[in-house]
Amino acid sequence: MSPKRRTAKTAAARPTEVVPAYRWIQFLKQQDARGVALPATLLFSLLVRWCVALHGYSGFQDPPMHGDYEAQRHWMEITAHLPASEWYFYDLQYWGLDYPPLTAFQSWLCGRVANWIDPTWVALDSSRGIETHESKLFMRASVVALEFIVYVPAVILLLGARQIGGASSWTTRQVALLTVLLQPCLLLVDHGHFQYNSVMLGFLVWSLYFAAQQRYVLMAISFSCALLFKQMALYFAPAVFAFLLAKCFQRQHGLALFVKLGLAVAGTFGIALLPWIRSPDQLYQILIRVFPVARGLYEDKVANIWCALNVAVKLRDMFGVRTLLRMATAATSLAFLPSCIHLFISTRRLGAGTADSSSLRLLCYALLNTSLAFFLFSFQVHEKSILLPLAPALLLAIDEHWAVSWLVQTALFSMYPLLFRDGLQLPYCVLAVGWSLLRSCPACPSDKRTPRLVVLLQWLSTLAMVAIHAMHALVPPPSSLPDIYVVANVLLSCAMFAFFFVYFNYRQFTLLHSMHAQAKVKTA
């Protein structure tokens, strides 16, 4: 065997030797128990979700407004009892509905089920702030049920398509599935803080699955559903548009595909907006509720460029909302355009149907880079928005082992102020340690695939995170700087996200070259 082949074979074997998740899957394989892997992964991920759900949530015992938990429950209340024409107008001062129509329909469905089980859970007005054990059980169960209906099947099918990252063997596909389903940030936000982000991300994964199957009309419909469920899916829109447009140019009858895609998107939006489509006032109300520009550049303290700059430059005092909106739009566009242009050109050059694995991997990188650009530079960003870049990143976890593990660790740290307010410190700590053990993080010396410089940098960033946590827990902040630890979190996390943004853009632009180089090594 030549030295090159021996080196490549050794490198390919290393993940099995060093990553704990691989060891578990390999154990099942050696015991001839492959059929146990998927049920065990699903049951364990369900157990972890339910354990997280036993802890606090947004607004727990915090009247009069409570928090996101009460907002989601309140939307079930109003959609179950009022006609659709009043959904986006009813008592806007108390958690007025401000998500797109598919979220409203999901709230209606859950509200009707809740009303059938126990009408007191969603009684109009009189149920505000209800926190009975039974109602909380129903709310928690609804998140789990919808995730396992929309998100989990899409992930299983996409990883089974063998076209994402290095998930070509049975072992790597099972490890990838375990990694995606146990990603701690989504677990803590959806099953702790309380939201339904997995549904929106599920529609995104469905669109990637249909892209892998070259069913681009269904891809467009699935992504439209993501947009119609949560407006944050716009973070992915430029990359999806560039990919589908490239597919139109790639084909001999591309104009026909372009028309089909346009009709599919228009039809999906038309059906979703059907209850309001005859009234321009209703449509305008939905628009201003879904895109509340008046709220300002950002809320709370989020680890993006604008909030980090605010430490030294008070932009919100210097400029009006409209000027800040233009600045954020320009900066965001400049940040995501290179990735989308590269995706369009590279996908168009790849022959139709001849390199779908390559184009799909390019799409995942572009989705990651575009959503990171929006998170860092766009207008009105929330801490939870970091969940969007994590979704495509996790699909690249086999190829980007150390980078994805480190990105998830940083994202989890960046959300700590939010999770701390919700009383989720215990599950935060458990899942942070559990993720590192599961993925054999770059700080673990056994992972020989990780460059030494990266190991050093992550050790430094991890020590900085631990130091900030320790100071927050043990040393009261000075009265003149009450948010000093939150600001330190923002500055460290923002710097790390900027580093990942540069790195993943570099990886996207060099992907095809590295794939060609690997192909030459294999054939040598």
C-alpha positions as CSV (number, residue, x, y, z in Angstrom):
1,M,0.0,0.0,0.0
2,S,1.4,3.4,-0.9
3,P,2.1,6.0,1.8
4,K,-0.6,8.3,0.5
5,R,-3.3,5.6,0.7
6,R,-2.1,4.5,4.1
7,T,-2.3,8.1,5.4
8,A,-5.8,8.6,4.0
9,K,-7.0,5.3,5.4
10,T,-5.6,6.2,8.9
11,A,-7.2,9.7,8.8
12,A,-10.5,8.2,7.8
13,A,-10.4,5.8,10.7
14,R,-9.6,8.3,13.4
15,P,-13.1,9.5,14.0
16,T,-14.2,6.0,15.0
17,E,-11.3,5.9,17.4
18,V,-11.7,9.2,19.2
19,V,-15.3,10.4,19.1
20,P,-17.5,8.9,21.9
21,A,-20.6,9.0,19.7
22,Y,-18.8,6.8,17.2
23,R,-17.8,4.3,19.9
24,W,-21.5,3.8,20.8
25,I,-22.6,3.3,17.2
26,Q,-19.6,1.0,16.5
27,F,-20.5,-1.1,19.6
28,L,-24.0,-1.6,18.3
29,K,-22.5,-2.5,14.9
30,Q,-20.1,-5.0,16.4
31,Q,-23.0,-6.6,18.4
32,D,-25.0,-7.0,15.2
33,A,-27.6,-4.7,16.6
34,R,-27.9,-2.1,13.9
35,G,-31.7,-2.2,14.2
36,V,-31.4,-0.8,17.8
37,A,-29.5,2.3,16.8
38,L,-32.3,4.4,15.4
39,P,-34.9,3.6,18.2
40,A,-32.2,4.1,20.8
41,T,-31.3,7.5,19.4
42,L,-34.9,8.6,19.2
43,L,-35.8,7.4,22.7
44,F,-32.7,8.9,24.3
45,S,-33.3,12.2,22.5
46,L,-36.9,12.1,23.7
47,L,-35.7,11.5,27.3
48,V,-33.3,14.4,27.2
49,R,-36.0,16.7,25.9
50,W,-38.4,15.7,28.6
51,C,-35.7,16.2,31.3
52,V,-35.1,19.7,30.0
53,A,-38.8,20.4,30.0
54,L,-38.9,19.6,33.8
55,H,-37.1,22.9,34.5
56,G,-38.1,26.6,34.2
57,Y,-39.4,28.4,31.1
58,S,-39.7,32.0,29.9
59,G,-41.9,34.0,32.3
60,F,-42.4,31.3,34.9
61,Q,-44.3,32.8,37.8
62,D,-43.6,36.3,36.6
63,P,-46.8,38.2,36.2
64,P,-48.3,40.2,34.6
65,M,-46.8,39.6,31.2
66,H,-45.0,36.3,32.0
67,G,-42.9,35.4,28.9
68,D,-42.7,33.4,25.6
69,Y,-44.4,30.5,27.2
70,E,-47.5,32.6,27.9
71,A,-47.3,34.2,24.5
72,Q,-47.5,30.8,22.8
73,R,-50.3,29.7,25.0
74,H,-52.2,33.0,24.5
75,W,-52.0,32.6,20.8
76,M,-53.7,29.2,21.2
77,E,-56.4,31.0,23.2
78,I,-57.2,33.7,20.7
79,T,-57.0,31.5,17.6
80,A,-59.2,28.9,19.1
81,H,-62.0,31.3,20.0
82,L,-61.8,34.2,17.6
83,P,-62.3,34.5,13.8
84,A,-59.1,34.8,11.7
85,S,-59.9,38.4,10.9
86,E,-59.2,39.3,14.6
87,W,-56.1,37.2,15.2
88,Y,-53.6,40.0,14.4
89,F,-55.7,42.8,16.0
90,Y,-56.8,41.4,19.3
91,D,-55.4,43.1,22.5
92,L,-52.0,43.8,21.0
93,Q,-50.6,45.1,24.3
94,Y,-50.9,41.6,25.8
95,W,-48.8,39.3,23.5
96,G,-50.4,40.3,20.3
97,L,-49.8,37.7,17.5
98,D,-46.7,38.7,15.6
99,Y,-45.7,35.5,13.8
100,P,-46.7,34.5,10.2
101,P,-49.9,32.6,9.3
102,L,-48.6,29.0,9.7
103,T,-47.7,29.7,13.3
104,A,-51.2,31.1,13.7
105,F,-52.7,27.9,12.2
106,Q,-50.4,25.7,14.5
107,S,-51.7,27.7,17.5
108,W,-55.2,27.2,16.3
109,L,-54.7,23.4,16.0
110,C,-53.1,23.2,19.5
111,G,-55.7,25.5,20.9
112,R,-58.6,23.4,19.6
113,V,-57.0,20.2,21.1
114,A,-56.4,22.0,24.4
115,N,-60.0,23.3,24.4
116,W,-61.2,19.7,23.8
117,I,-59.2,18.3,26.7
118,D,-59.7,21.1,29.2
119,P,-61.4,24.4,28.1
120,T,-59.9,26.2,31.1
121,W,-56.4,26.0,29.6
122,V,-57.3,28.3,26.7
123,A,-60.4,30.1,28.0
124,L,-60.6,33.5,26.3
125,D,-59.1,36.2,28.6
126,S,-59.7,34.3,31.9
127,S,-56.9,31.8,31.2
128,R,-54.2,34.4,31.1
129,G,-51.2,33.4,33.1
130,I,-52.5,29.9,33.8
131,E,-49.7,27.6,35.0
132,T,-51.4,24.5,36.2
133,H,-49.5,21.2,36.1
134,E,-51.8,19.7,33.5
135,S,-51.7,22.8,31.2
136,K,-47.9,22.9,31.3
137,L,-47.8,19.1,30.5
138,F,-49.9,19.8,27.5
139,M,-47.8,22.7,26.3
140,R,-44.5,20.8,26.7
141,A,-46.0,17.7,25.0
142,S,-47.1,19.9,22.0
143,V,-43.5,21.0,21.4
144,V,-42.2,17.4,21.5
145,A,-45.0,16.1,19.3
146,L,-44.6,18.8,16.6
147,E,-40.8,18.3,16.6
148,F,-41.1,14.6,16.1
149,I,-43.8,15.1,13.3
150,V,-41.9,17.8,11.3
151,Y,-38.2,18.0,12.2
152,V,-37.1,14.5,13.2
153,P,-38.4,12.7,10.1
154,A,-36.8,15.3,7.8
155,V,-33.4,14.9,9.5
156,I,-33.6,11.1,9.3
157,L,-34.5,11.1,5.6
158,L,-31.9,13.8,4.7
159,L,-29.1,12.0,6.4
160,G,-30.3,8.8,4.8
161,A,-29.9,10.4,1.4
162,R,-26.1,10.0,1.8
163,Q,-25.4,13.4,0.2
164,I,-24.7,15.6,3.2
165,G,-21.0,15.9,4.3
166,G,-19.2,12.6,5.0
167,A,-22.3,10.7,6.1
168,S,-21.9,8.0,3.5
169,S,-21.5,4.9,5.7
170,W,-24.1,3.6,8.1
171,T,-21.9,4.5,11.1
172,T,-21.4,8.1,10.1
173,R,-25.1,8.6,9.3
174,Q,-26.1,7.3,12.7
175,V,-23.5,9.6,14.4
176,A,-24.7,12.5,12.4
177,L,-28.3,11.8,13.5
178,L,-27.3,11.6,17.1
179,T,-25.4,14.8,16.8
180,V,-28.3,16.8,15.2
181,L,-30.9,15.5,17.6
182,L,-28.8,16.3,20.8
183,Q,-27.8,19.8,19.8
184,P,-28.1,21.6,23.1
185,C,-29.1,25.1,21.9
186,L,-32.3,23.9,20.3
187,L,-33.1,21.7,23.2
188,L,-32.8,24.5,25.7
189,V,-34.7,27.1,23.7
190,D,-37.6,24.9,22.5
191,H,-38.0,22.6,25.5
192,G,-36.6,24.9,28.2
193,H,-37.3,28.6,27.3
194,F,-40.3,27.4,25.2
195,Q,-40.8,27.9,21.5
196,Y,-41.5,25.9,18.4
197,N,-38.3,26.7,16.4
198,S,-37.9,23.0,15.4
199,V,-41.0,23.3,13.2
200,M,-39.5,26.1,11.1
201,L,-36.1,24.3,11.0
202,G,-37.9,21.1,10.1
203,F,-39.4,22.8,7.0
204,L,-35.8,23.9,6.1
205,V,-34.5,20.4,6.4
206,W,-37.4,19.1,4.3
207,S,-36.4,21.6,1.6
208,L,-32.8,20.3,1.7
209,Y,-34.1,16.7,1.4
210,F,-36.1,17.6,-1.7
211,A,-33.1,19.4,-3.1
212,A,-31.1,16.1,-2.6
213,Q,-33.9,14.3,-4.5
214,Q,-33.8,17.0,-7.3
215,R,-37.5,17.9,-6.6
216,Y,-37.0,21.6,-6.7
217,V,-40.7,22.6,-6.7
218,L,-41.3,20.7,-3.5
219,M,-38.1,22.3,-2.2
220,A,-39.6,25.8,-2.9
221,I,-42.9,24.8,-1.2
222,S,-41.1,23.5,1.9
223,F,-39.0,26.6,2.3
224,S,-42.1,28.8,1.8
225,C,-43.6,26.9,4.7
226,A,-40.6,27.8,6.8
227,L,-41.0,31.5,5.9
228,L,-44.7,31.3,6.7
229,F,-44.0,29.7,10.1
230,K,-41.3,32.1,11.3
231,Q,-40.1,35.2,9.6
232,M,-36.5,34.4,10.8
233,A,-36.3,31.9,7.9
234,L,-35.6,34.9,5.8
235,Y,-32.0,34.4,7.0
236,F,-31.8,31.5,4.6
237,A,-33.7,33.1,1.7
238,P,-30.8,34.5,-0.3
239,A,-29.0,31.2,-0.4
240,V,-32.1,29.2,-1.3
241,F,-32.9,31.7,-4.1
242,A,-29.4,31.6,-5.5
243,F,-29.4,27.8,-5.5
244,L,-32.8,27.5,-7.2
245,L,-31.9,30.2,-9.7
246,A,-28.7,28.4,-10.6
247,K,-30.7,25.2,-11.1
248,C,-32.9,27.1,-13.6
249,F,-29.9,28.3,-15.5
250,Q,-28.4,24.8,-15.3
251,R,-31.2,23.1,-17.2
252,Q,-32.1,23.1,-20.8
253,H,-35.7,24.0,-20.0
254,G,-34.8,26.3,-17.1
255,L,-37.5,28.8,-17.9
256,A,-40.2,26.2,-17.3
257,L,-38.7,25.3,-13.9
258,F,-38.5,29.1,-13.0
259,V,-42.2,29.5,-13.8
260,K,-43.1,26.4,-11.8
261,L,-41.1,27.6,-8.8
262,G,-42.8,31.0,-9.0
263,L,-46.2,29.5,-9.1
264,A,-45.4,27.1,-6.3
265,V,-44.2,29.9,-4.0
266,A,-47.1,32.2,-5.0
267,G,-49.6,29.4,-4.5
268,T,-48.2,28.4,-1.1
269,F,-48.3,32.0,0.2
270,G,-51.8,32.5,-1.3
271,I,-53.2,29.4,0.4
272,A,-51.6,30.4,3.8
273,L,-53.0,34.0,3.5
274,L,-56.4,32.9,2.2
275,P,-58.4,34.0,5.3
276,W,-57.1,37.6,4.9
277,I,-56.3,37.9,1.2
278,R,-59.4,39.9,0.3
279,S,-58.6,42.7,2.7
280,P,-55.6,44.9,2.1
281,D,-55.9,46.2,5.7
282,Q,-55.7,42.7,7.1
283,L,-52.6,41.9,5.0
284,Y,-50.9,45.2,6.0
285,Q,-51.6,44.4,9.6
286,I,-50.0,41.0,9.3
287,L,-47.0,42.7,7.6
288,I,-46.4,45.3,10.3
289,R,-46.9,42.7,13.1
290,V,-44.5,40.2,11.5
291,F,-41.8,42.9,10.8
292,P,-41.9,45.3,13.8
293,V,-39.3,47.8,12.6
294,A,-40.2,50.3,15.3
295,R,-38.7,48.0,18.0
296,G,-35.2,49.2,17.0
297,L,-31.8,47.8,16.0
298,Y,-31.8,45.0,18.6
299,E,-33.5,44.0,21.9
300,D,-31.7,43.0,25.1
301,K,-28.0,42.2,24.6
302,V,-27.3,39.9,21.7
303,A,-23.9,38.8,20.5
304,N,-23.9,40.6,17.1
305,I,-21.9,43.4,15.7
306,W,-24.3,46.2,16.5
307,C,-24.7,45.3,20.2
308,A,-20.9,44.8,20.5
309,L,-20.2,48.2,18.9
310,N,-22.7,49.8,21.2
311,V,-20.1,49.4,24.0
312,A,-18.0,52.1,22.5
313,V,-20.3,53.8,19.9
314,K,-23.9,54.5,20.9
315,L,-25.4,54.1,17.4
316,R,-29.0,54.2,18.6
317,D,-28.4,57.7,20.1
318,M,-26.6,59.0,17.0
319,F,-29.1,57.8,14.3
320,G,-32.8,57.3,13.8
321,V,-34.5,54.0,13.3
322,R,-34.8,54.4,9.5
323,T,-31.1,55.3,9.2
324,L,-30.1,52.3,11.3
325,L,-32.4,50.1,9.2
326,R,-30.6,51.2,6.0
327,M,-27.2,50.7,7.6
328,A,-28.1,47.2,8.8
329,T,-29.6,46.3,5.4
330,A,-26.5,47.4,3.6
331,A,-24.1,45.7,5.9
332,T,-26.1,42.4,5.8
333,S,-26.3,42.5,2.0
334,L,-22.5,43.0,1.7
335,A,-21.9,40.2,4.1
336,F,-24.1,37.5,2.5
337,L,-23.7,38.4,-1.2
338,P,-20.2,36.8,-1.8
339,S,-21.4,33.5,-0.4
340,C,-24.6,33.6,-2.5
341,I,-22.8,34.7,-5.7
342,H,-20.3,31.9,-5.3
343,L,-23.1,29.4,-4.7
344,F,-24.9,30.5,-7.8
345,I,-21.8,30.4,-10.1
346,S,-20.5,27.1,-8.7
347,T,-23.9,25.3,-8.8
348,R,-24.5,26.5,-12.3
349,R,-21.1,25.2,-13.5
350,L,-21.8,21.8,-12.0
351,G,-23.6,19.6,-14.5
352,A,-27.3,19.0,-13.9
353,G,-27.7,15.8,-11.9
354,T,-24.0,15.0,-12.1
355,A,-22.8,16.4,-8.8
356,D,-25.8,16.8,-6.6
357,S,-23.7,15.9,-3.5
358,S,-21.3,18.8,-4.2
359,S,-24.0,21.3,-4.9
360,L,-25.9,20.3,-1.8
361,R,-22.9,20.7,0.4
362,L,-22.3,24.1,-1.2
363,L,-25.9,25.0,-0.3
364,C,-25.3,24.0,3.3
365,Y,-22.2,26.2,3.5
366,A,-24.1,29.1,1.9
367,L,-27.1,28.6,4.3
368,L,-24.7,28.7,7.2
369,N,-22.8,31.8,5.9
370,T,-25.9,33.7,4.9
371,S,-27.7,33.1,8.2
372,L,-24.5,34.0,10.2
373,A,-24.3,37.3,8.1
374,F,-27.9,38.1,9.1
375,F,-27.3,37.2,12.8
376,L,-24.2,39.5,12.9
377,F,-25.4,42.4,10.9
378,S,-29.2,42.5,10.4
379,F,-31.8,44.6,12.1
380,Q,-33.8,43.4,15.1
381,V,-31.8,40.3,16.0
382,H,-32.6,38.1,19.1
383,E,-30.3,35.8,21.0
384,K,-32.3,32.8,19.8
385,S,-31.6,33.7,16.2
386,I,-28.2,31.8,16.5
387,L,-30.3,28.6,16.1
388,L,-30.5,29.3,12.4
389,P,-26.8,29.1,11.5
390,L,-26.6,26.0,13.7
391,A,-29.1,24.0,11.6
392,P,-27.0,23.8,8.4
393,A,-23.8,23.7,10.4
394,L,-24.8,20.5,12.1
395,L,-25.4,18.9,8.7
396,L,-21.8,19.6,8.0
397,A,-20.6,18.2,11.4
398,I,-18.8,15.2,9.8
399,D,-16.7,17.3,7.5
400,E,-16.3,20.2,10.0
401,H,-15.8,18.3,13.1
402,W,-13.9,20.8,15.3
403,A,-15.5,23.9,13.8
404,V,-19.1,22.8,14.4
405,S,-18.4,21.5,17.9
406,W,-16.8,24.8,18.8
407,L,-19.5,26.8,17.1
408,V,-22.2,25.0,19.1
409,Q,-20.2,25.6,22.3
410,T,-20.0,29.3,21.6
411,A,-23.6,29.6,20.6
412,L,-24.7,27.9,23.8
413,F,-22.5,30.3,25.8
414,S,-23.9,33.3,24.0
415,M,-27.5,32.3,25.1
416,Y,-26.6,32.0,28.8
417,P,-28.0,35.4,29.9
418,L,-31.4,34.4,28.4
419,L,-31.3,30.9,29.9
420,F,-30.2,32.3,33.3
421,R,-33.3,34.5,33.4
422,D,-35.4,31.4,32.7
423,G,-33.8,29.4,35.6
424,L,-32.2,26.9,33.2
425,Q,-28.7,26.9,34.7
426,L,-28.7,23.2,35.6
427,P,-29.7,21.9,32.2
428,Y,-27.4,24.4,30.6
429,C,-24.4,23.0,32.5
430,V,-25.3,19.4,32.0
431,L,-25.9,19.8,28.2
432,A,-22.7,21.9,27.8
433,V,-20.6,19.1,29.4
434,G,-22.6,16.4,27.6
435,W,-22.1,18.0,24.2
436,S,-18.4,18.2,24.8
437,L,-18.3,14.5,25.8
438,L,-20.5,13.4,22.9
439,R,-18.6,15.2,20.2
440,S,-15.1,14.9,21.8
441,C,-14.6,18.6,21.6
442,P,-11.4,20.1,20.2
443,A,-10.3,20.8,23.8
444,C,-10.2,17.1,24.4
445,P,-6.6,16.0,23.7
446,S,-7.6,12.6,22.3
447,D,-9.0,14.3,19.1
448,K,-5.8,14.2,17.0
449,R,-7.6,15.5,13.9
450,T,-7.9,19.0,15.4
451,P,-5.0,21.4,14.5
452,R,-2.9,22.4,17.5
453,L,-3.5,26.1,17.0
454,V,-7.3,25.4,17.1
455,V,-6.9,23.3,20.3
456,L,-5.0,26.2,21.9
457,L,-7.6,28.8,20.8
458,Q,-10.5,26.8,22.0
459,W,-8.8,26.2,25.4
460,L,-8.4,30.0,25.7
461,S,-12.0,30.7,24.7
462,T,-13.3,27.9,27.0
463,L,-11.3,29.3,29.9
464,A,-12.6,32.8,29.2
465,M,-16.2,31.4,29.2
466,V,-15.6,29.6,32.5
467,A,-14.1,32.7,34.0
468,I,-17.1,34.8,33.0
469,H,-19.4,32.2,34.5
470,A,-17.4,32.0,37.7
471,M,-17.3,35.8,38.1
472,H,-21.0,36.1,37.4
473,A,-21.7,33.4,40.1
474,L,-19.3,34.6,42.8
475,V,-18.6,38.3,42.3
476,P,-21.4,40.8,42.3
477,P,-21.1,43.4,39.5
478,P,-20.3,46.9,40.5
479,S,-23.3,49.2,40.8
480,S,-21.9,51.4,38.0
481,L,-21.6,48.4,35.6
482,P,-24.6,46.1,36.4
483,D,-24.4,44.4,33.0
484,I,-20.7,43.9,32.9
485,Y,-20.8,40.1,32.7
486,V,-23.5,40.2,30.0
487,V,-21.4,42.6,28.0
488,A,-18.4,40.4,28.4
489,N,-20.4,37.5,27.1
490,V,-21.5,39.6,24.1
491,L,-18.0,40.7,23.2
492,L,-16.5,37.3,23.4
493,S,-19.3,35.5,21.6
494,C,-19.4,38.2,18.9
495,A,-15.7,37.9,18.3
496,M,-16.0,34.1,18.0
497,F,-19.0,34.3,15.6
498,A,-17.1,36.8,13.4
499,F,-14.2,34.2,13.3
500,F,-16.6,31.4,12.3
501,F,-18.1,33.6,9.6
502,V,-14.7,34.2,8.0
503,Y,-13.7,30.5,8.4
504,F,-16.9,29.0,6.9
505,N,-16.8,31.4,4.0
506,Y,-13.3,30.3,3.3
507,R,-14.4,26.7,3.5
508,Q,-17.2,27.3,1.0
509,F,-15.0,29.0,-1.5
510,T,-12.4,26.2,-1.3
511,L,-14.8,23.3,-1.1
512,L,-14.8,22.2,-4.7
513,H,-11.0,22.5,-4.9
514,S,-10.5,20.4,-1.8
515,M,-13.0,17.8,-3.1
516,H,-11.1,17.6,-6.4
517,A,-7.8,17.2,-4.5
518,Q,-9.3,14.4,-2.4
519,A,-10.6,12.6,-5.5
520,K,-7.1,12.7,-7.0
521,V,-5.6,11.2,-3.8
522,K,-8.1,8.4,-3.9
523,T,-7.4,7.5,-7.5
524,A,-3.6,7.8,-7.1
